[in-house]
Amino acid sequence: MAAYCRCTNTVTVSVTYTSEEQRYVNRFLRSEGVKPTENHRRMNVEYGDACLPQQQVYKWSRKFANGVTSVEDAPRPGQVEVVTTQNHQQTTVMLVSRRKRKEKKINKNILELQALGTS
């Protein structure tokens, strides 16, 4: 997103960097033998206020040094699972059929009540 400042006649561009993108950089620098302190300093120059905290850079540098290659967070207990297409389709079919059964039951009850009211 770009913002224009009339007083200085400049345009500033706001770029967001995801944690995963910065972890890729962290992993690369770690593979080059860059120490976590230098790694964070370099990333701070590039990302500024959007840079990962030093503690996070150290944590991920340690993970990469121990052989971890993924930059994604590990699943946490209670975290919602991703629904696969097949599961989604099966669940949708089940919910639709339940809804149809309920609608039939409700319609039947309405007809019975209407019959009682007219007699």
C-alpha positions, 0 to 999 in steps of 0.5 A: 500500500502506498501513501503520499505525504504532501508536506515532504512531497514523497510517496512511502510504500508499506510492505508487509512481510510474513513470519514465514518469509522472514524464516526463509531468510533466517534459514538461508542465512543460518545455512551460510553460517551467519550467527543469530546475532548478525542474522537479526541485525541484517534482518532488522535493517531489511524489515525494520519494525516488521522484523521478527523479534530477536528471540524468534530469530534465535529460536528458529536459528536453533531449530534450523541448526538442529535440522528442521527445514520447515518454516511453518509453525507446528500444529498446536493442541486445540488448533482447528484442522484443515478439512480436505475436499473429500471430508468436506463433501461427505460432511456437506452431503450429511448435513444437507440430508439431515436438513431435508429430514428435519424439513419433512418432519416440520412440514408433516407437523404443520400439516397435522396441526392444520388438520386439527385446526380445521376439524 
